[in-house]
Amino acid sequence: MKNLSAFFLLVFLSLGMIVTAQKKKVAVITFYADKTIDLSNISGAADLIAKNTSLSEDPNFNLTEPLNKLHKAFFAEYKKNFDFEIIDEQTVINNEAYKSFEPVYTEGKSLFTNSETTVSIDGYQAIPPYRKNVKALKAVAEALDVDAIMFVKLSFGFVKTGVGSFGYVSIQARYSMDLYTKDNNSIFQFNEVAGSKKKAVMVGGVPVMKTEKIQPMCESAVDKLMKDLNKKVSRLAKKANRKMK
């Protein structure tokens, strides 16, 4: 009788350990880059805005390579820091609920020409992490059977050094990674920035907005950003892991 009781106790404890050990599941719901460069540190002049728009619509201004490098690092390195399970990307992008999802708010269309100005990892939609989108994605999260959804975005901005209409500009790469429960509760909103080593001259207060000049600056900034993220993500994960238990 004692042996039988001990057996059932062992089974009960084992089942309890299995339930406790089950990890929360997270779906990366978007992974994209915005080609429109933030001008707020430079100028709001109409001529500069027009040149910035022209650059973002230029098919030769291609941010696919730096975005792919960041994507590869995320799934090969950064995600190892998290205790929760990040489900397979193919499960997300092939899900019918995800494919048919229409964001409440979108990014990636020029105000002037309605041309596409974002680039996404294949299969992903460009979905900004606005609260109404998070709320609307609950049905997708339930279809994927996950506890939380993650948004990953890469964007860029000019940083000016110098006085008046003269000086130099560099490019700042900006990485955002936001995690919400499927019920619209924020777990973390993480942002990291890094500047390019390369710089461009300003002429009359306006940087030279040519693809062959700006793209290497963006790539340089992303390389620096990735070095910084290797350290920062591990610290972020410690806090996130506690919240996701």
N, C-alpha and C positions, 0 to 999 in steps of 0.2 A: 504493500500500500504506500509505504514511504517512497519507494522507487518510482511508483506511478505519479505521485504528487510532485516529485522532483522533476519528472519528465515534463509534466504539463507546465510547471513553473519555467523550465528552460525554454519551452516552445513559446510561452507568453512573452518572456523577455526578448527572445529572438525576433518575434514579430514586432515588438515595440521598437527594437533597434532599427529594423528595416524601415518602419514608418518614419522614425526620426531622421534616418539617413537620406530620405528622399530629398532631392534638391529641387529648389524652385526653378522654374523654367522661364527663359527670356527669349523673345524674338527680336532680332534687329530688323526694324521695319522700314528703314531708309538709310542709304549710304551714298551721299552725293556731294558735288562741289558746285558752288555758285561762281560763275565767271564774271559777274558784275562786281567791279572793285569799289570798295567804299571810298568815297571822296571827301568825307567829312573833315579830315585833317588837312585837306589841301584847299579846296574851293568849291563853291556851288555854281560857278560860272557856266552859262549855257553852252559855251564852246567846249569846255572840258567835259560836261555831261554828254554832249553829242559824240565826242571822241571816245569816251568810255563805253558808250552804247555800241558804237561801231566796233570797238575791240571785242566786247563780249559776244557779238554776233559773228565775228570772224571765225570761220571753220578752221583756220590755221592756228588760232589761239586755242591750243588743245591741252586741257588739264587732265586728260585721261591717265597719263603716266604717273604724275605725282599722286593722283587719287588712288590708282591701283597699288602703288607702293604703301600708302597708308592703310588701305584695305587689307593687304597681305600681312602687314605688321599687326593689325588689330586681331586677325583670326589666328595668326601664328604665335603671337607673343602677348599682346595686351589682355586677351580674354582669359589667359591662364591664371591671372591674378584674382579672378572672381570665383567664389565658391558655387554660385548658381550656374545652372546649365544654359548655355546659349545654343539654341537649337540650330540645326543645319539650315543654311541659307536656302537651299533648294526647296526645303519644306515650306519656307515662307513664300518665295517668289512663284512657286507653282500652285499655291493655294488659290482656289477660285474666289474666295471671299476677299483675299488681298488683291488679286488681279482686277477685280471689279470695283474696288474701293475708289471713291472719288473724294479727294481732300476738300474740306470746307474752305480752307485757305491754301493757296498754292504759291510757289515761287518759281522763277525761271522764265518768265515772259517779260520782254522789254515793254515798257510803258509806251514807247514810241512806235514800234513796228510789230509788236506781239510775237517776235521771234524767240525761239528757245535759247535761254542763256544759262542753263545748268547742264552738268554732265553727271550721270549716275553710273554706279556699278551695274553691269548687265542684269536686267530683271527687276531692279528696284525702281520704285516711283520716287520722285523728289517731293517728300512730304515734310514741310516745316513743323517743328514741335509746338505749334500753337495749341492752347488748351482745347479749343473746339475740335481740332483734329484728333487729339488724344482721346477725347470723349467719344468721338465718332468711330474710333478704331476699336472700341470694346468688342464689337461683333467679330472683328478680325482676330483679336486676341483669343476670343472664345473658340473660334473655328480652328485656331492653331493649338488650342489647349495649353496656353502659357499663362503665367502669373503676371508678367510685366512685358512692356515693349520699350525698345531702345531706338533712339534717333541719333544718327551720326552725320555731321555736316562739316564740310571744309569751305571756308570763305577767305577773302583777302581784302586788305585795305592799304592805302598809301600812308606812309609816315614821312613827314617833312623834317629836314634839318637845314638850317640856314636862315637868313633874314630876308624879309620882304618877298619880292618876286624872284629872288635868286636862291641858289642852294641846290640841294639834292633831295631825292626821294628814294626810299627803300620800300619794299613790299613786306607787309606783315601777314603771315599765314595764321588763320584763326580756326581752331578745332573746337567743335562743340559736341558733347555726348550727353544726352539727356535720357533718364530712365524714369518711367512712370509705371505704376501698377495698372492693371487693366481697368481698375475702377477710378482712374484719373488722379491718383495720389502721387505726388512727386517723391522719388527716392533720392535722386540727385540731379543737379544741372551743373555740368562740368565744362569749363572753358579754359583753353590754353592758347597762348599766342607766342609767335617767334618771328623775328625779323630776318630779312635776307641779308647776306653778306654783300651782294651786288647792289649797286646804286645807279640811279639815272639822274642826269642833269635836268634842272628846270629851266625853261626858257619863257620869260615873261610870266612867271608864276604857274606855268603849265608843264607837266612832265611830258617827255616824248612818249606818246601812246602808240607805239609800234609793237607788233607781236614779237619780233625778233629781239626786242629790248625787254619787254615786260615778262614774257614767258620764262626766261632763265631766272629772273628775280623771284617769280612764284615758286619755281622748282627749288631754288636755293633756300627759300623760307620754309618750305615743307621739309627739306632735309634737316634743318635746324629744329623744327617742330618735333620731328620724330625722335630725335635724341633726347629732347626734354620730356617727351611723353613716356619714355621708358622708365623714368623715375617717378613721374607724377601719377601715372595710372595705378601703380602698386600702392601708393598711399591712399588714393581715392577708393580702391577696392576694399581696403580694410574697413572703412566706414560703411560702404555699400553692403558688404557681406553681413555686417551686424544688423542692418535694417531689413535685409531679405530673409532672415532666419524665421 
